[in-house]
Amino acid sequence: MPRICGIVFGMSKIDTHKKPATVDWHPAYIAYQLRLGNTSLRRISVAHGYRPNSASVALQKPWPKMERLIAAALGKAPREIWPSRYDDEGNSKTGPKGGYRGKHITRGDAVNVQKRRAA
């Protein structure tokens, strides 16, 4: 390898078959783009029956339904905004429930519920 002033310059091959980096849009950029379209996260939340700060949760955590609403307001597909959260076909990686799996009910809990219903 060539050496100039103690610095080694190596020749490496460039792999042109790599996928592009999956970098999500920055939350501030999403909010900025919404403001350009004369809307906001708050307006999206309230317009769809959620509490005012609900849409901001989707900027930090996967929430497929809210991601679709935000993307629709921007005129984009959710996977364009959050590529790390979607596969190549555009399906959410977290599933239809947004990663929420529900409370695990043990047998003891089920028996207690039946007793309360009977009473």
MARRO-329115 format. One record per residue (C-alpha): chain; residue in three letters; y, x, z. Coordinates in steps of 0.2 Angstrom, whole numbers, padded with zeros to 4 digits. Each point is the difference from the previous one (the first is absolute). Last residue first. Layout:
N
KESE | dotor | kolvo | c2 | c1 | c3
KESE | A | ALA | Y | X | Z $
...
***
This chain:
119
KESE | dotor | kolvo | c2 | c1 | c3
KESE | A | ALA | -0063 | -0354 | 0213 $
KESE | A | ALA | -0011 | 0002 | -0015 $
KESE | A | ARG | 0013 | 0009 | -0010 $
KESE | A | ARG | 0003 | 0012 | 0015 $
KESE | A | LYS | -0019 | 0004 | 0002 $
KESE | A | GLN | -0002 | 0003 | -0019 $
KESE | A | VAL | 0015 | 0012 | 0000 $
KESE | A | ASN | -0008 | 0009 | 0015 $
KESE | A | VAL | -0017 | 0002 | -0009 $
KESE | A | ALA | 0009 | 0007 | -0015 $
KESE | A | ASP | 0009 | 0013 | 0011 $
KESE | A | GLY | -0016 | 0005 | 0008 $
KESE | A | ARG | -0008 | 0002 | -0018 $
KESE | A | THR | 0014 | 0012 | -0005 $
KESE | A | ILE | 0014 | -0005 | -0011 $
KESE | A | HIS | 0008 | 0015 | -0010 $
KESE | A | LYS | 0018 | -0005 | -0003 $
KESE | A | GLY | 0005 | 0000 | -0018 $
KESE | A | ARG | -0002 | 0013 | -0014 $
KESE | A | TYR | 0018 | 0002 | -0005 $
KESE | A | GLY | 0000 | 0013 | -0014 $
KESE | A | GLY | 0012 | -0010 | -0011 $
KESE | A | LYS | -0011 | -0015 | 0000 $
KESE | A | PRO | -0005 | 0000 | -0018 $
KESE | A | GLY | -0006 | 0018 | 0000 $
KESE | A | THR | 0008 | 0016 | 0006 $
KESE | A | LYS | -0002 | 0009 | -0016 $
KESE | A | SER | 0010 | -0013 | -0009 $
KESE | A | ASN | -0006 | -0003 | -0018 $
KESE | A | GLY | 0011 | 0006 | -0014 $
KESE | A | GLU | -0014 | 0006 | -0012 $
KESE | A | ASP | 0003 | 0018 | 0004 $
KESE | A | ASP | -0001 | -0003 | 0019 $
KESE | A | TYR | 0015 | -0005 | 0011 $
KESE | A | ARG | 0007 | 0006 | 0016 $
KESE | A | SER | 0005 | 0017 | -0005 $
KESE | A | PRO | 0008 | -0006 | -0016 $
KESE | A | TRP | 0013 | -0010 | 0011 $
KESE | A | ILE | 0015 | -0004 | -0012 $
KESE | A | GLU | -0009 | 0000 | -0016 $
KESE | A | ARG | -0016 | -0007 | 0008 $
KESE | A | PRO | 0010 | -0015 | 0006 $
KESE | A | ALA | 0005 | -0005 | -0018 $
KESE | A | LYS | 0018 | 0000 | -0004 $
KESE | A | GLY | 0014 | -0013 | -0003 $
KESE | A | LEU | 0009 | 0006 | 0016 $
KESE | A | ALA | -0002 | -0018 | 0008 $
KESE | A | ALA | -0018 | -0001 | -0006 $
KESE | A | ALA | -0003 | 0017 | 0008 $
KESE | A | ILE | 0007 | -0006 | 0017 $
KESE | A | LEU | -0011 | -0016 | -0001 $
KESE | A | ARG | -0016 | 0010 | -0005 $
KESE | A | GLU | 0003 | 0012 | 0014 $
KESE | A | MET | 0002 | -0015 | 0012 $
KESE | A | LYS | -0017 | -0006 | -0005 $
KESE | A | PRO | -0008 | 0017 | 0000 $
KESE | A | TRP | 0005 | 0005 | 0017 $
KESE | A | PRO | -0003 | 0019 | 0002 $
KESE | A | LYS | 0011 | 0008 | 0014 $
KESE | A | GLN | 0017 | 0008 | 0000 $
KESE | A | LEU | 0010 | -0009 | -0014 $
KESE | A | ALA | -0011 | -0016 | 0002 $
KESE | A | VAL | 0007 | -0001 | 0018 $
KESE | A | SER | 0018 | -0002 | -0008 $
KESE | A | ALA | -0005 | -0016 | -0008 $
KESE | A | SER | -0002 | -0008 | 0018 $
KESE | A | ASN | 0018 | 0003 | 0006 $
KESE | A | PRO | 0006 | -0018 | -0004 $
KESE | A | ARG | -0015 | -0009 | 0006 $
KESE | A | TYR | -0011 | -0007 | -0014 $
KESE | A | GLY | 0002 | -0016 | -0010 $
KESE | A | HIS | 0001 | 0007 | -0017 $
KESE | A | ALA | 0019 | 0000 | -0002 $
KESE | A | VAL | 0002 | 0007 | 0017 $
KESE | A | SER | -0010 | 0015 | -0003 $
KESE | A | ILE | 0007 | 0004 | -0018 $
KESE | A | ARG | 0018 | -0003 | 0007 $
KESE | A | ARG | -0003 | 0013 | 0014 $
KESE | A | LEU | -0008 | 0013 | -0012 $
KESE | A | SER | 0016 | -0002 | -0010 $
KESE | A | THR | 0007 | -0008 | -0016 $
KESE | A | ASN | 0014 | 0003 | -0012 $
KESE | A | GLY | -0011 | 0010 | -0013 $
KESE | A | LEU | 0009 | 0016 | 0005 $
KESE | A | ARG | -0003 | -0004 | 0018 $
KESE | A | LEU | -0019 | -0001 | -0004 $
KESE | A | GLN | 0001 | 0017 | -0008 $
KESE | A | TYR | 0008 | 0007 | 0015 $
KESE | A | ALA | -0013 | -0007 | 0012 $
KESE | A | ILE | -0014 | 0007 | -0010 $
KESE | A | TYR | 0010 | 0017 | 0000 $
KESE | A | ALA | 0002 | -0001 | 0018 $
KESE | A | PRO | -0019 | -0003 | 0002 $
KESE | A | HIS | -0004 | 0016 | -0010 $
KESE | A | TRP | -0011 | -0005 | -0015 $
KESE | A | ASP | -0018 | 0005 | 0002 $
KESE | A | VAL | -0006 | 0017 | -0007 $
KESE | A | THR | -0017 | 0000 | -0009 $
KESE | A | ALA | 0001 | 0016 | -0009 $
KESE | A | PRO | -0004 | -0001 | -0019 $
KESE | A | LYS | -0019 | 0002 | -0003 $
KESE | A | LYS | -0006 | 0017 | -0005 $
KESE | A | HIS | -0006 | 0003 | -0018 $
KESE | A | THR | 0014 | 0013 | -0005 $
KESE | A | ASP | -0008 | 0013 | 0011 $
KESE | A | ILE | 0012 | 0015 | -0002 $
KESE | A | LYS | -0009 | 0017 | -0001 $
KESE | A | SER | 0006 | 0013 | 0011 $
KESE | A | MET | 0008 | 0017 | -0004 $
KESE | A | GLY | 0004 | 0010 | 0015 $
KESE | A | PHE | 0016 | 0008 | 0004 $
KESE | A | VAL | -0001 | 0012 | 0015 $
KESE | A | ILE | 0016 | 0005 | 0008 $
KESE | A | GLY | 0002 | 0018 | 0006 $
KESE | A | CYS | 0014 | 0004 | -0011 $
KESE | A | ILE | -0009 | -0007 | -0016 $
KESE | A | ARG | -0019 | -0001 | 0000 $
KESE | A | PRO | -0010 | -0007 | -0015 $
KESE | A | MET | -0017 | -0006 | 0004 $
***
